[in-house]
Amino acid sequence: MSETRRAVPTIKIDDERVRVVEWRFAPGTATGWHRHEYAYVVVPLTTGPLAISGADGAVTTAELRTGEPYFRLAGVEHDVANPNASEFVFVEIELKDAPLSARGRSAARAASVSRPRPTPRRGARARRPR
């Protein structure tokens, strides 16, 4: 039984507030099973799918796009693998600040859902703040 080769993490910043890691996945490599200690943001530098093995054993495909970030709360457990024939790269930013309150968690969950921004209609006047 062969062991899956590992993706290569390079720590770019690691201080009291954030840890920034560049992850490089050669074809067929994976992070290995891990649990996120902190809330985090991922910014893909490559477009394409990644295979995500969850805590329940299910494998899903995440379609990432260059420059389109996403946010997750602390506690996520998974293994991330590159099924592509070419290298896949993303930057992960872990937020080490104090844990989110229940209210902050609700806002963070809402923010983690990708929503398109409304496009202003032609001729519509901008609203002034009250």
Secondary structure, 3 states (H helix, E strand, C coil): CCCCCECEEEEEEECCCEEEEEEEECCCCECCCEECCCEEEEEECCCEEEEEEECCCCEEEEEECCCCCEEECCCCEEEEECCCCCCEEEEEEEECCCCCCHHHHHHHHHHHCCCCCCCCCCCCCCCCCC
